Amino acid sequence: AQKVTQAQTEISVVEKEDVTLDCVYETRDTTYYLFWYKQPPSGELVFLIRRNSFDEQNEISGRYSWNFQKSTSSFNFTITASQVVDSAVYFCALSDIFGNEKLTFGTGTRLTIIP
Amino acid sequence: EAQVTQNPRYLITVTGKKLTVTCSQNMNHEYMSWYRQDPGLGLRQIYYSMNVEVTDKGDVPEGYKVSRKEKRNFPLILESPSPNQTSLYFCATGTLGELFFGEGSRLTVL
């Protein structure tokens, strides 16, 4: 069975600080996909990134970066120079080899950026 | 504009009174799914559909039914709602895990 663990329930940082959200996953598949989704206070869920298990290169998109380490089964998400608009609940998710959209989500990390 | 539309957005009902939450997408995706979100539990999949007339159980299907008669619609049916089905429900569609979610339907069962 697949499992995603986000051990950090809530994090608060002061604006402009860097913050890392942890995600640890379990799967028996050798090929799989990992995702991050954002849920701002307005409630909608927004796709941020998808990585497949063959691609361990870190990815950077503006102030966002993702560190995928297969050896530790982790897919951590870092926000650099955080802003108030980054305040949201962030979900990490895992799907199987086909990326067939049967996503298993973690329980989420609520990030609060303090102005 | 790509949209996933859920109705109703808010509903308060009583135990045992059948209800349907509708979901419609205009992106022509084959895949659709329902999730429920509860505090401390994250998002859990209820049912999903890989195509018309093809549906399958997710992780928490008990007490729910779905149907997929058309590509664009995927209604969630609660035949006899109970208080433990009080939750925030999301419909989603997409491909390769890049999901587009509806705005959510907050359901309260008294």
Interface residues (C-beta under 8 A of the other chain):
Chain A: Q6 T9 Y33 F35 Y37 G43 E44 L45 F47 R50 F91 A93 S95 G99 N100 E101 K102 L103 T104 F105 G106 T107 G108
Chain B: Y31 S33 Y35 G40 L41 G42 L43 R44 Q45 Y48 M50 G58 D59 L88 F90 A92 G94 T95 L96 G97 E98 L99 F100 F101 E103 G104
